[in-house]
Amino acid sequence: MEPAFHAKEITMTVEIPGDLPLVWADAEKMHQVMVNVFANALSATPPHGAVRVSVRARAASPEDLDRGCRVADSMSPLALTIEVRDTGCGMPESDVQKAFEPFFTTKAVGKGTGLGLFLSRETVLAHGGSLVLESETGRGTAVTITLPGLKTEPTHVAEKD
């Protein structure tokens, strides 16, 4: 999506350190999550605005470990956090509360389905993680995705159906 950000003259900063935990994830599904998050940031950010992507490791909280219980034996004490923060128009609290409802959109008719954040959150939850939305009208929006880390590299990759 870099060309679309460039065409709108939106500055994108990406911070990815080298010491990140491994995570269990379906690459195609997580790619779609990121496309949805970036598409929302692109549509909400005015020309000459900014989007910052920061990826970091942090200590896993008890809630992280509870969400990732189906892979608890391989869980790391670390979690991976991806934050996408834009300088866009932001949303009022009433819209933030509805943002994960299917078919809810703040976009004009025909410009959005209202399924992007809903499906993205469902995907992240299915991976034992969380997707949190913070926004303030006139100040921008932050989407934070947290995925449980793995102690070691997975020993096998499941076959696709």
N, C-alpha and C positions, 0 to 999 in steps of 0.2 A: 504493500500500500504506500510505499515511500513516494512514488511519483505523484499520487493524489495529494499528499501532504506538501510536497514541493510545489505543485501547481497552485496551491492555495497560500503559498509562502508561510506555512506553519513550520516553526522550528521544532524538530524532534531530537530530544536528547535521550540516549540509552546508556544506562549504567549497569553493567553486568560484571561482577567480580569473578575471579577464577575459582574460588573455594566454595562452590555450591554443592549441596547434597543431591544425590540422585533421587529421582521420584519415579513412581510407577504411574505411567500415563499412556493413553492412546494418542499418538502424535497427531493423527488426522483430526480427532475430536478436539484436542487442545488447540490445534491450529485454527479451527473454526471459532472457538471461544475468543482467541486473540483477534481474529478478523472482526468479530462482532463488537468487541470492546473498542478496537481502533476505529471502526466505522462510526460508532457513536461519538468518539472524541473528534473525529474529522468533521462530522456534521454540526457539532456544537461549538467548535472553536472558530473564531473569526479569522480572516486573513491577518497575517503577521502575529498570530497567537503562538502558543507553545504547548507541546505535549512532552511530558517527561516519563520515561519508562525506567523504573528501577527494580532490579532483581536482587534479592538478598537472602541469606540464611538467617534464621533466628531460632532460638530455643523453642521447641514444640511445647505448647500449653497442654494442660489436661484435656481441654476441649478438642485440640488437634488429635490427640491420641485416641479419644473416644470416637471421633468421626472416622479414624483410620483403623478401627478395631478389627476389620476383616483381614488386615495384613499386619496385625500387631506383632507377630513374631519377627517380622522383618523391619519393623519401624525403627527409625533413628530418633535420637533426642532432638534432632533438628527438623525444621520445616522450611520449605521454599516459599518465599513471598514475592509476588510480582505486583507492582503497583503502577497503574497508568493514570497519570494526573494531567488534566488539561486546564487551560485558561479560558474555557468556553463560558457560555451563558449560565451554566449551572441550572439547578432545578429547585423549586420550592419543596419543603418537607412533605407536603401532601402528595407530590409526584414521586418523591423518593420512596414513600411508603407503598406505592402501587407499581413501582418499576419492574418488579419480578412477576407481576400478574400476566398471564398469557393475553396477548392482543392489546395490552396497554401501550400506547405510544404518545409521545409529545410532538411527533412529527406531523406534518400536513397530510391530509388524505392522499393515499397513493405513494407516499414517500417512505413508509415503514410499515412492517407487519405487526410490530409489538411482540415479536417472539425472540428477538436476539438475546436480551438479558435473561429472559425466562429459560431458554434452552441452554445458555451459557452457564447459568447457575446450576441447573439440573446436571449438566455434564461434570462440573467441578465437584458437586456433591457426590456423584457416582464414583469419583476418584478419591473419595475420603477427605475432600478439602472443603474450602469455604470461598464464597465470593461476596464481598461486602461493597456497598455503594455509599459514598459520602458525597454530598453536593450542597452547594449554597448558591442561591440566585445571585448572578453577577460576579461570582468568584470562581466558578469552575466545578469540576467533578473529579473524584478519585475513585477508581475501581481497584480493589485489592483482592487478589487471588492467592490463597494459601493452599499448598499441597504438602502432605506428609512426606518427609524424607525417608529414604531406605538406608539400612545399615550397610548393605553391600549391593553390588550389582546383581540384578535379577539373574537367576540361573537358566531361565528359559523364557521364550516369548510365546504367548498363546496364539494358536492358529486363528485366523479370521473365519467367521462363519460364511 
